[in-house]
């Protein structure tokens, strides 16, 4: 006889309702343990009722299939459970559906919390991390796809998985790609050039022209110092550097050194003076040009903007134009990274690795940064590889972007602590005269160059609305362009691929949302829009140089140079 469970029954499945009530009550008590937070009684009651209703429907559907022998459950939309093995196994299908129900309920509880917004977001982040880790797909005993593969390979997949696990334990991180396939200078970072200047912190690379004539004004790129520069030069067909050279620009790129203990005491001032300012001086000397086009990516944009403000305070305006890619100047909205920054966490960093640390300044290790960024997207960058590498015994496929992502860099403690406190915590960079850098009061509004500001719509590192806020800080003529996708994929989007889209709006209203409402979407890459914008600022065409460097700055070694090859 068929047995149906409904919210009104008092049969044995009443335990389901009791479980739901216990579940809600227990979690409600957990929320209350967070200082200043509360979960409204009405919200608890609504969530309990919804949970019981959905659990009942799920149980009844499972019973129907079992008793009528109608076959397997429908495939789940979540890609962790998309394999046919989950739908074909009734127990696994039910387990996955219960997990997803519990996950939805817990996240809804987190959203229903009342109290301090930052604490609420931290709770939600912690719950999401726990839920992602608890997925049944992450465990061999609960993953029917991994179990089938183990049977088909007679245990070889498990043996391969154990070897992968041991290798990753030795290297200290989960492998996201086959690193043996790539080598910097051989098949990534291959655009032809030479190092023409170096100091303790940077090498300056000049690239070989690809056109008979180049624009009169040189172009200087300042990539982020928390990653290797070759994100802009992965492969010839997706290299932003090569694209710029092919557009007729005499291109120079800063390659930051991967600091070792000898550089642990370097400060934010050192990074400004010995980074972009030193690079500007070198490019000016080599080319004989007073002004140059400049581009900063992510933290590199923050650094080059600060450098230009320092030079403006000294009476210099070396930028013919400035391009900022996914850059923060206004740190009032730092997205998910805000969860990690408060007074206590910054003080802890200052006491352990900062300039005044009792044991002396130390490095912030690159692996720590890499792990933090990976857990911002744990299903994509952690658990996906745990399942593939260890449970299924598969080797991750070669992927240039993930190779770069795993090539981490260290940062000097004093530099990192200053940056953390004065930007992310205290949001002082945008306030004219509040900060002193390299002996000068910083006022970003004194930069006179026209500015191209690019943001990515799905960026979880630099929210696009926060990037848009730069248009209110910088005083020169401005253009804002919004691209599809995220922090990296949105930027590295060559036109030939014909992927994604971008939005433009000639007006710059105060609100980012107002800008978007009036924007026009265009298919394809934003690179062509940028190229057309920068061309009028690049000067007339002149014969391309035949040699690298000059005027006391001769070629030191071929690109990509030594610094980018140093491992953390």
Order of alpha helices (4+ residues) and beta strands (2+ residues): alpha-beta-alpha-alpha-alpha-beta-alpha-alpha-alpha-beta-beta-beta-beta-alpha-beta-alpha-alpha-beta-alpha-beta-alpha-beta-alpha-alpha-beta-alpha-beta-beta-beta-alpha-alpha-beta-beta-alpha-beta-alpha-beta-beta
